[in-house]
């Protein structure tokens, strides 16, 4: 059993490092602490069978692979190189947000070109950039993981989404009147988000 624990621990360590994850990042994906992950990798504790199956599915390897000692990296690397690591996810997310702002700039420039600077709508159309902020928070929340720590981040991102979208609406329609009461909408929505987090926790 001790030998099996070492084999599984070595495979877990190798898989994690090849995909660029820290012990904390890996633990978050399965709702475990970095200390528990460390004990797994040292072979002190063997993960439960269902957890080990989840880990194997995450890396795209078989259970047999997890339970077998490996001495060559060549075959293994062809498998794990396909698993997206945290850094690649951040890059992808950043590219999506940058693309959104690029679209907003393009639309804004096209709008100015078509209508001319004298048009009254030009003075308000810059608020399109404000709307990109809540959209960005929503995208970040959507791409976040399902671990406990990620749920905390999702709660924060959704809260930012609610308040920034209310702020964007307030500024956009400020020329029609002072709609400060819009922010009262955010109170019950914020409470609902917190309750949702508590329920999922």
C-alpha positions in Angstrom: 0.0 0.0 0.0 2.9 2.3 0.8 4.4 1.6 -2.6 1.1 2.3 -4.3 0.8 5.6 -2.4 4.2 6.6 -3.7 3.4 5.7 -7.3 0.1 7.6 -7.2 1.9 10.5 -5.5 4.6 10.6 -8.1 2.1 10.6 -10.9 0.0 13.3 -9.3 3.1 15.5 -8.9 4.2 14.9 -12.5 0.8 15.6 -13.9 0.4 18.8 -11.9 3.8 20.2 -12.8 3.5 19.4 -16.4 0.2 21.4 -16.6 1.7 24.3 -14.7 -0.5 24.2 -11.7 0.5 24.9 -8.1 -0.7 22.6 -5.3 -3.2 25.3 -4.3 -4.6 25.7 -7.8 -4.9 22.0 -8.3 -6.6 21.6 -4.9 -9.1 24.3 -5.7 -10.3 22.4 -8.7 -11.4 19.5 -6.4 -12.3 21.3 -3.2 -9.2 20.2 -1.3 -6.5 22.2 0.4 -2.9 22.4 -0.7 -1.9 20.5 2.4 -4.1 17.6 1.4 -2.6 17.7 -2.1 0.9 17.7 -0.6 0.1 14.6 1.4 -1.2 12.9 -1.7 1.9 13.7 -3.7 4.2 12.6 -0.8 2.3 9.2 -0.8 1.2 9.7 2.9 -2.5 9.5 1.9 -4.1 7.9 -1.2 -7.1 9.9 -2.6 -10.5 8.2 -2.5 -11.3 6.1 -5.7 -14.0 8.6 -6.9 -11.6 11.5 -6.4 -8.8 9.7 -8.2 -11.2 9.0 -11.1 -12.1 12.7 -11.3 -8.4 13.6 -11.3 -7.7 11.0 -14.1 -10.6 12.4 -16.1 -9.3 16.0 -15.6 -5.9 15.1 -17.0 -7.3 12.8 -19.7 -5.6 9.7 -18.5 -6.9 6.3 -17.4 -7.1 5.0 -13.9 -4.6 2.3 -14.9 -2.2 5.1 -15.7 -2.6 6.7 -12.3 -1.9 3.3 -10.6 1.1 2.4 -12.7 4.7 3.5 -12.2 6.2 5.4 -15.2 9.8 5.9 -16.0 9.5 7.6 -19.4 8.1 11.1 -20.0 7.8 10.7 -23.8 4.4 8.9 -23.9 3.0 10.9 -21.0 3.9 14.3 -22.4 1.8 13.7 -25.5 -1.2 13.4 -23.2 -0.8 16.2 -20.7 0.3 18.8 -23.1 -3.3 19.0 -24.3 -4.6 19.9 -20.8 -5.0 23.7 -20.5 -3.1 25.1 -17.5 -4.0 28.2 -15.4 -1.7 30.5 -17.4 -3.2 29.6 -20.7 -6.7 30.3 -19.3 -5.7 33.7 -18.1 -4.2 34.5 -21.5 -7.4 33.4 -23.3 -9.6 35.4 -20.9 -7.5 38.5 -21.4 -7.7 38.1 -25.2 -11.5 37.9 -25.0 -11.7 41.1 -22.9 -9.3 43.0 -25.1 -11.3 41.9 -28.2 -14.5 43.2 -26.6 -12.9 46.6 -26.0 -11.5 46.6 -29.5 -15.0 46.0 -30.9 -16.3 48.9 -28.7 -13.6 51.2 -30.1 -14.3 50.2 -33.7 -18.0 50.7 -33.3 -17.4 54.1 -31.6 -15.1 55.3 -34.3 -17.5 54.1 -37.0 -20.4 55.9 -35.3 -18.5 59.2 -35.1 -17.5 58.9 -38.8 -21.1 58.3 -39.9 -22.8 60.9 -37.9 -20.1 63.6 -37.5 -19.0 65.3 -34.3 -21.9 67.7 -34.2 -24.5 65.0 -33.5 -25.8 65.0 -30.0 -25.5 61.2 -29.7 -21.7 61.4 -30.0 -21.5 63.0 -26.5 -23.3 59.9 -25.0 -21.8 57.1 -27.2 -18.6 57.0 -25.2 -20.6 55.2 -22.5 -20.3 52.0 -24.6 -16.9 51.6 -22.8 -18.6 51.6 -19.5 -20.8 48.7 -20.5 -17.7 46.7 -21.4 -16.7 46.7 -17.7 -19.7 44.7 -16.4 -19.5 42.4 -19.5 -15.9 41.7 -18.6 -16.8 40.8 -15.0 -19.5 38.5 -16.3 -17.1 36.7 -18.6 -14.5 36.3 -15.8 -17.2 34.8 -13.6 -18.3 32.4 -16.3 -14.7 31.2 -16.9 -14.0 30.7 -13.2 -13.8 27.2 -11.7 -16.1 25.3 -9.5 -14.0 24.9 -6.4 -14.8 26.6 -3.0 -12.2 29.3 -3.6 -13.4 29.8 -7.1 -17.0 30.2 -5.8 -15.8 33.0 -3.6 -14.2 34.7 -6.7 -17.4 34.1 -8.7 -19.4 35.8 -6.0 -17.1 38.8 -6.0 -17.2 38.9 -9.9 -21.0 38.7 -10.0 -21.2 41.4 -7.4 -18.9 43.6 -9.4 -21.0 42.8 -12.5 -24.3 44.0 -10.8 -22.9 47.2 -9.4 -21.0 48.2 -12.6 -23.9 47.5 -14.8 -26.1 49.7 -12.6 -23.4 52.4 -12.7 -23.2 52.1 -16.5 -27.0 52.5 -16.8 -27.0 55.4 -14.4 -24.3 57.3 -16.4 -25.8 56.4 -19.8 -29.2 57.8 -18.9 -28.0 60.7 -16.7 -28.9 63.1 -19.5 -32.6 62.2 -19.0 -32.6 62.6 -15.3 -31.0 61.6 -12.1 -31.9 58.0 -11.7 -30.0 57.4 -8.5 -32.7 55.0 -7.3 -31.4 52.5 -9.8 -28.8 51.5 -7.2 -31.6 50.2 -4.9 -32.0 47.4 -7.4 -28.6 46.2 -6.6 -29.4 45.6 -2.9 -31.8 42.6 -3.3 -29.7 41.2 -6.2 -26.5 41.4 -4.0 -28.3 39.6 -1.2 -29.4 36.9 -3.7 -25.8 36.4 -4.9 -24.6 36.1 -1.3 -27.3 33.6 -0.5 -26.5 31.6 -3.6 -22.9 31.4 -2.5 -23.9 30.2 1.0 -26.2 27.6 -0.5 -23.5 26.3 -2.9 -20.9 26.3 -0.2 
